[in-house]
Structure formats: structure tokens, C-alpha cells
Amino acid sequence: MAVVLVIGALLFVAGLVLLLNLFGAGSYIIRRVTSQYLGTLPPGFAASKRGFRTYAVLVLAVGVLCLGLAVTAWLLPLGAGLLVIGAIAFGVASVVAIAGEIETARGHKG
């Protein structure tokens, strides 16, 4: 469980840093990674601020899920709460990301 705890903590911190754009990390990733063409595909939803925040929430949610899984071994109520919060955040952010990607793809066609 210690490995899951460490992975969860790392994902949580990475998601938080990207979401809050600490030290300009989010802007840097948008500028250098997500706004670049991927072969013949134009940049997608993650190249926008809204899209990038959505994907940062997904990373954060996976971190919370891992933390919840690890904490459940020691404190069941807290771990279960983290699992529920992480799952709901992941589900909502996934729907927003899919809708954003579809909207972005349609915008590139016409």
C-alpha cells in the first residue's frame, strides 16, 4: 500500500501544480506540449486553458483515488470518502473532457 500512497501523492501534487499553474507549470505545458501539432492532428481541447484545467483535474482525481485506496487500509471511512470524491471528480471531468474534445474537433472541421 505504500507504493499506492506514493503514486497517489505524486499524482495529487502534479495535478494541483498544473491546475493552479504554480511556477508557470501549466502555461509551460500548454505552450510546449499541448498546443503543438501531433503529426497531422491539430492541437485539441488540452491546448485551451479550460481544457488544460479539465485534464489537470483528471490527474488530480486519479491521485485522490490512489490516496483513497491506500488510506482505506488504515482508516476505512476517510479512504472510502476519498474514493468517492475521486471517482465523482474523475467522472465529471471525463464528461467535460470528452465534450470539449468533440467541440474542438468540430471547430477544426468547419
N, C-alpha and C positions, 0 to 999 in steps of 0.2 A: 504494500500500500504506500510505502514511502516514495516509490517511483511515480505513482499516480499523483501523489501530493505535489511532488516537484514539478511534474509536467503541467499540472493544473495551475500551480503558482506562476510558472513561466508564461503560460498562455494568458493567464489573467493579467499579469503585468504588461505583456506585449500588447494585448488588446486595449488596455487602459492608456498606455503611452500613445498608441495610434489614435484612439478615439479622442483623447484630449489634445492631440498634436503637441505633446511635450517635446521640447527641444527641436521643434520643427520636423519631427519624425514623419508625421502624416503627410505633410506637404512635400517632403523629400521623396517619399514612396510614390505619391501621385505623380510628381514631376519626372522621376527617373524610371518608374516601373509601370504603373497602371495606365499612364497616358501614352505609352509607346505602342506602335503597331505590333501585332503578333502575327507575323507572316503577312497574309493579305487581309487579315481581320483588323478593322479599325478599333480604337480604344472603346471599351464598353462602359458599363454603369460605374465600375470602380474608379474610372478616371474623373468622375464628378465628386464634389465634396460630400453630397448626400449619399452617393453610392459607396464611397470610401468609408464613411461613418457606419453604414449598414454592415459592411464586411468586417469592420473593426468590432462591432457588436457581436458578430458571429464568432470571432476569435475569442472575445471576452466570454461569451456564453459557453463555449467548449471548455474554457478554463474553469468556469464555475461548475460545470457538470463534473469535471475531473476532481475538483476540490470537494464537491459534494460526495462523490463516490469514495474518496479517501477518508473524509471526515466521518462517514457513516460507520466505519469500523470502531470509532471511539465514542461518538455522540450521535446516536441514531436520529433524534429529532432535528438537530442542526443539519446533518448531512442530507436528510430527506428534504428539508426546506431548500437547501442549495440545489439539489437535483431538480426539484420542481421549478424553481426560479430559472435555472439554466436551461431547462427543457422549453419552458414558455418563451424565454428570450430568443432561443435558437429558432423555434418555430415561427415566431412573428418576424424576426429578422430574415429568415429564409423566404417567407412570402414576399416581403418588401424587396428583397434582392432579386427574386425571380420576376416580379412585376417591373422593377426598374430595368432589368436586362432586356425584357421584351419591349418596353417603351423605348429604350436606347436603340435596339436593333431596328425597330420600325422607323425611327427617326433617321437612321442612316440609309434606308432604302428609298425614301421619297424626298 
